[in-house]
Amino acid sequence: MSRDLATPSSDLQDYYDHVPVLGGLIAIIVAIIVAVILGVVLSRKNSSSSSSDDSISGDPSQFTKDSSLKQSFWGIAYTPEGTLYPDCGAKLSDVVTDIQLLSQLTTRIRVYGADCNTTALVLNAIQLTKVNMTVYIANYPEATDNGEAYDRQKSAIQSAIQTFGTDHIAGVTVGNEFILDYLDDNGGTDPNSDIGNTGAQILLGFINDTRSMLSDMSVSLKIGNADAGSYFNDLVLEDVDYGMANVHPWFANVSIEQAAGWTWNFFETIDVALAKSLSNDPEMSIAETGWPTNSTDAGNESNGPSTASETNLQARGSIIYTALPSPNTFLNTFVCQANANGTEYFFFEYFDETWKTEKYGGVEGYWGLFYSNRTLKNIEIPDCSSSS
């Protein structure tokens, strides 16, 4: 209809002149109908716009496998894109893609916190893709906010468990480098000093509250803590089922030639030995280990003896797995060997995180096996089962 609905025809106008009340009612009804139609159209348009940003097409469990990926890692550290609070913007479609890729590399992942719907997104993606995957979910509390961050994430974890259950949850990690950060902020160096123990009491409050939360939900899950390898507090480690140790040869200024051996030796002599000395003998794993592939500036591209490069992570075409692997690149000398000797570890990390590059610079944003666009770096994944 080309005519404006608001302008009556001459015939209708004659009728309106004779029946003014009825004409007025008709005009009102017409206006209401037009408004409703426009409202529905606009509503559908807005709904389509918002949902198209996170649409998942087809069956996420039916995806093409990448022959260059091998399920060789015991575990991988993973932070979904868009989960840096308060700048939340994570999309389920992205997490589904990540889980599809990760499932071809490992059967275990760990996350760092529960902000921005992290727990629910990951559990939902695992269910949708129907892959063999368990996740160590986490709460990343702060020491100086009176429990605000902890409580916010606690609520998110509760909701996610109520919605998706615990079939794919391996444990709940409370705190990541909490004691290290507390010592740095308060001028301490010894995790078992008075300063360290003060921080431990704060962290233990969060750990015990998590235990109570799970008990109230009639949920039985392991509870753990992650920290830098040299910064576990004995009181904390005695109160958890497992500990996760960040062990980075790069930050210890170890050469690429010695990196894999140094990592295993440090973990065994520092972290595993500590756990065995405690009455509860908590399970121990390496929470993070890897090698950076780039730097934002020349001043940070070397740790002294070696550089941050894809070649040192493992250049494509260089992989040789024998009793004496060569050349000395981290993937070649750590992954299959760690699997063979029973070391439990989470390789750091799934993909490059651009927010770390923007915020910290240096090598911080370049630890991924994949670039930030989810394209595999110039590497070959070692071909060895993580269960061998």
C-alpha positions in Angstrom: 0.0 0.0 0.0 1.5 3.3 -1.2 -0.8 5.6 0.6 0.1 6.8 4.1 -2.0 4.9 6.6 -2.4 8.1 8.6 -4.3 9.9 5.7 -7.9 8.6 5.1 -9.4 8.4 1.6 -12.2 10.8 0.5 -14.8 8.0 0.9 -13.7 7.3 4.4 -13.6 11.0 5.1 -17.3 11.3 4.1 -18.2 8.5 6.4 -16.2 10.0 9.2 -18.0 13.3 8.7 -21.3 11.5 9.3 -20.1 9.1 12.0 -17.4 11.0 13.9 -17.2 8.7 16.9 -17.0 5.5 15.0 -14.4 7.1 12.6 -12.3 8.1 15.6 -12.4 4.6 16.9 -11.3 3.1 13.6 -8.5 5.6 13.3 -7.3 4.6 16.8 -7.5 0.9 16.0 -5.6 1.4 12.7 -2.9 3.3 14.6 -2.6 0.6 17.2 -2.3 -2.2 14.6 0.5 -0.2 12.8 2.3 0.3 16.1 2.1 -3.4 17.0 3.4 -4.5 13.6 6.3 -2.0 13.8 7.0 -3.1 17.3 7.2 -6.8 16.4 9.4 -6.1 13.4 11.8 -4.0 15.4 11.8 -6.5 18.2 12.6 -9.3 15.9 15.3 -7.2 14.3 16.9 -6.4 17.6 16.7 -10.0 18.8 18.3 -11.3 15.6 21.1 -8.8 15.9 22.0 -9.8 19.4 21.7 -13.5 18.9 23.6 -13.5 15.6 26.7 -12.4 17.5 26.7 -15.7 19.3 25.0 -18.1 17.0 26.0 -21.8 16.9 25.1 -23.5 13.7 24.6 -27.2 13.3 25.5 -29.9 15.8 28.7 -28.8 17.8 29.5 -32.4 18.4 30.0 -33.0 14.7 33.1 -31.2 13.8 36.0 -31.8 11.5 39.2 -33.1 13.2 42.5 -31.5 12.4 45.1 -34.1 11.5 47.9 -31.8 12.8 46.5 -32.0 16.3 47.4 -34.9 18.6 45.9 -35.7 22.0 49.4 -35.6 23.6 49.1 -33.2 26.5 48.2 -34.3 30.0 46.4 -30.9 30.4 46.3 -27.4 29.0 45.7 -24.0 30.7 42.8 -22.1 29.2 41.3 -18.7 29.6 38.2 -18.1 27.4 38.4 -14.8 25.4 36.4 -12.0 26.9 36.4 -13.1 30.6 38.5 -10.3 32.1 36.2 -8.7 34.7 34.6 -6.2 34.4 35.1 -6.2 30.6 33.1 -9.3 30.0 32.3 -10.3 26.5 32.8 -14.0 26.1 30.7 -15.9 23.5 29.5 -19.4 23.7 30.3 -19.9 20.0 34.0 -19.1 20.7 34.2 -21.4 23.7 32.6 -24.2 21.7 35.3 -23.7 19.0 38.0 -23.7 21.7 36.7 -26.9 23.3 36.6 -28.6 19.9 40.3 -27.7 19.3 41.4 -28.4 22.9 39.7 -31.9 22.9 42.0 -32.9 20.1 45.0 -32.0 22.3 44.0 -33.1 25.8 41.3 -34.5 28.0 41.9 -32.0 30.8 41.9 -28.2 31.1 42.2 -25.8 33.9 40.7 -22.3 34.1 41.6 -19.5 36.5 38.4 -17.9 37.7 34.6 -17.8 37.4 34.0 -14.2 36.3 32.1 -13.4 33.1 30.3 -16.7 33.2 33.5 -18.7 32.6 32.4 -21.9 34.4 29.0 -22.1 32.8 30.3 -21.3 29.3 33.0 -24.1 29.5 30.7 -26.7 31.0 28.0 -25.8 28.4 30.5 -26.1 25.5 31.7 -29.5 26.8 28.1 -30.8 26.9 27.3 -29.4 23.4 30.4 -30.8 21.8 30.1 -34.2 23.7 33.9 -34.5 23.9 35.9 -36.4 26.6 36.9 -33.4 28.7 37.2 -32.5 32.4 37.9 -29.1 33.8 39.4 -27.8 37.0 37.1 -24.9 37.6 38.3 -22.0 39.8 37.7 -19.0 42.0 40.2 -16.2 41.7 39.8 -14.2 45.0 41.5 -11.0 46.0 43.1 -10.4 49.4 42.0 -6.7 49.8 38.4 -6.4 48.7 36.6 -8.0 51.7 35.7 -11.0 49.7 33.9 -9.2 46.9 35.6 -11.0 44.0 35.3 -14.3 45.8 31.6 -14.0 46.6 30.8 -12.9 43.0 32.6 -16.0 41.6 31.2 -18.3 44.3 27.7 -17.4 43.1 28.6 -18.1 39.5 30.1 -21.5 40.4 27.0 -22.4 42.3 24.8 -21.5 39.4 26.9 -23.4 36.9 26.9 -26.5 39.0 23.2 -26.4 39.5 22.7 -26.0 35.7 25.3 -28.4 34.3 26.1 -30.8 37.1 29.6 -32.0 38.0 30.2 -34.9 35.5 32.9 -32.8 33.8 34.4 -31.1 36.8 37.7 -32.5 38.2 38.1 -30.1 41.0 37.6 -26.5 42.3 40.8 -24.5 42.5 40.7 -21.6 45.0 43.3 -19.0 44.5 46.0 -18.5 41.8 49.4 -17.1 43.0 47.5 -15.7 46.0 50.4 -16.1 48.5 52.9 -14.8 45.9 50.8 -11.7 45.3 50.2 -11.2 49.1 53.9 -11.3 49.8 54.7 -8.9 47.0 52.1 -6.5 48.2 53.3 -6.6 51.8 57.0 -6.7 51.5 57.5 -10.4 52.2 59.4 -13.2 50.6 58.9 -16.3 52.7 55.5 -18.0 52.2 55.7 -19.5 55.7 56.7 -16.3 57.5 54.3 -14.2 59.6 53.3 -12.2 56.5 52.8 -15.4 54.5 50.7 -17.0 57.3 48.6 -13.8 57.5 47.8 -14.1 53.8 47.2 -17.9 54.3 44.5 -17.2 56.8 42.6 -15.0 54.3 43.0 -17.7 51.6 42.0 -20.5 54.0 38.7 -18.6 54.7 37.9 -18.7 51.0 38.9 -22.4 50.7 36.9 -23.5 53.7 33.9 -21.5 52.6 34.1 -23.2 49.2 34.1 -26.5 51.0 31.0 -25.5 52.9 29.3 -24.3 49.8 29.8 -27.7 48.1 28.7 -29.6 51.1 25.5 -27.5 51.3 24.9 -28.5 47.7 25.5 -32.2 48.5 28.4 -32.0 45.9 31.6 -33.9 46.4 34.5 -32.4 44.6 38.2 -32.0 45.2 39.4 -28.6 46.3 42.8 -27.3 45.5 45.1 -24.3 45.3 47.5 -23.0 42.6 50.6 -20.9 43.3 54.1 -20.2 42.1 56.2 -23.2 42.6 58.3 -21.7 45.4 55.4 -20.0 47.2 53.1 -22.6 48.6 52.2 -21.9 52.2 52.2 -25.1 54.3 49.0 -24.2 56.1 47.2 -23.8 52.8 48.6 -27.0 51.2 47.7 -29.0 54.3 44.1 -27.9 53.9 43.5 -28.9 50.2 43.2 -32.1 48.2 45.6 -30.9 45.5 48.2 -28.3 44.7 49.1 -26.8 41.3 52.5 -25.3 40.9 53.5 -22.7 38.3 57.0 -23.8 37.1 58.5 -21.6 34.4 62.1 -22.1 33.2 61.8 -18.9 31.3 61.3 -16.8 34.4 64.1 -18.7 36.2 66.5 -17.6 33.4 67.1 -21.2 32.3 68.3 -22.0 28.8 66.1 -23.8 26.3 68.6 -26.7 26.3 68.1 -27.2 30.1 64.4 -26.1 30.3 62.6 -29.4 30.3 65.0 -31.2 32.7 65.0 -28.2 35.0 61.2 -28.0 35.1 60.9 -31.7 36.1 63.7 -31.4 38.7 62.3 -28.3 40.3 58.8 -29.7 40.5 60.0 -33.0 42.0 62.4 -31.5 44.5 60.4 -28.5 45.6 56.7 -29.1 45.2 56.3 -32.9 45.2 58.7 -33.2 48.1 56.8 -30.5 50.1 53.5 -32.3 49.5 55.0 -35.6 50.7 56.2 -34.0 53.9 52.7 -32.9 54.8 50.2 -35.1 56.7 47.6 -35.0 54.0 50.0 -35.6 51.1 48.0 -33.6 48.5 48.1 -34.5 44.8 50.5 -32.2 42.9 50.6 -31.1 39.3 52.4 -28.5 37.3 49.8 -25.7 36.8 51.8 -23.9 34.2 54.9 -24.6 32.1 55.8 -23.6 28.6 57.9 -21.3 26.5 57.1 -17.8 25.0 57.3 -17.3 21.3 57.5 -13.5 21.0 58.0 -10.2 22.8 56.6 -6.7 22.3 60.1 -5.2 22.8 63.8 -6.2 22.4 64.5 -5.7 26.1 62.3 -8.7 27.0 62.9 -11.1 24.1 65.6 -12.9 26.0 65.8 -14.4 29.5 69.6 -14.3 29.3 70.7 -17.6 27.8 67.7 -18.1 25.3 65.1 -16.1 23.4 61.4 -16.1 23.1 60.7 -17.7 19.8 58.6 -20.3 18.0 61.8 -22.1 17.1 62.5 -22.6 20.8 59.0 -23.7 21.5 59.3 -26.1 18.6 59.7 -25.2 14.9 57.7 -27.1 12.4 59.7 -29.9 10.9 62.1 -30.2 13.8 60.3 -32.8 15.9 62.2 -35.9 16.7 61.2 -38.1 19.6 63.8 -40.7 20.6 65.6 -41.6 23.8 67.7 -38.5 23.3 65.4 -36.0 21.6 66.9 -33.3 19.4 66.9 -30.4 18.8 66.5 -28.8 22.2 63.0 -27.2 21.9 60.6 -27.3 24.7 57.8 -29.3 23.1 60.2 -31.9 21.9 62.0 -32.3 25.2 59.1 -32.0 27.8 55.7 -33.3 26.6 56.3 -37.0 25.8 58.9 -37.3 28.5 56.6 -35.9 31.1 53.9 -38.3 30.0 56.2 -41.2 30.2 57.4 -40.5 33.7 53.9 -39.8 35.0 54.2 -36.0 35.6 50.9 -34.3 35.7 51.0 -30.9 34.1 49.0 -28.2 32.3 50.8 -26.8 29.3 50.7 -23.0 29.3 48.8 -22.2 27.3 46.0 -22.8 24.7 46.3 -19.5 22.7 47.9 -16.1 22.9 46.0 -13.6 25.0 46.0 -10.1 23.5 44.9 -8.4 26.7 48.1 -9.4 28.4 50.1 -7.9 25.5 48.2 -4.6 25.9 48.4 -4.5 29.7 51.8 -6.0 30.4 53.8 -6.1 27.2 57.0 -8.2 26.9 56.4 -11.9 26.5 53.2 -12.0 28.6 50.8 -12.4 25.7 52.8 -14.9 23.7 52.6 -18.3 25.4 50.0 -20.0 23.3 50.2 -23.1 21.1 47.8 -21.1 18.9 47.8 -17.5 17.9 45.0 -15.4 19.3 43.0 -16.0 16.1 43.1 -19.8 16.9 45.5 -20.6 14.2 48.2 -23.1 15.2 51.7 -21.6 15.4 54.5 -22.9 13.2 54.9 -26.0 15.4 54.3 -29.7 15.2 52.4 -31.3 18.1 54.4 -34.2 19.6 52.7 -37.5 18.8 52.5 -39.3 22.2 49.5 -40.3 24.3 49.2 -38.3 27.5 48.1 -41.6 29.2 51.2 -43.6 28.1 
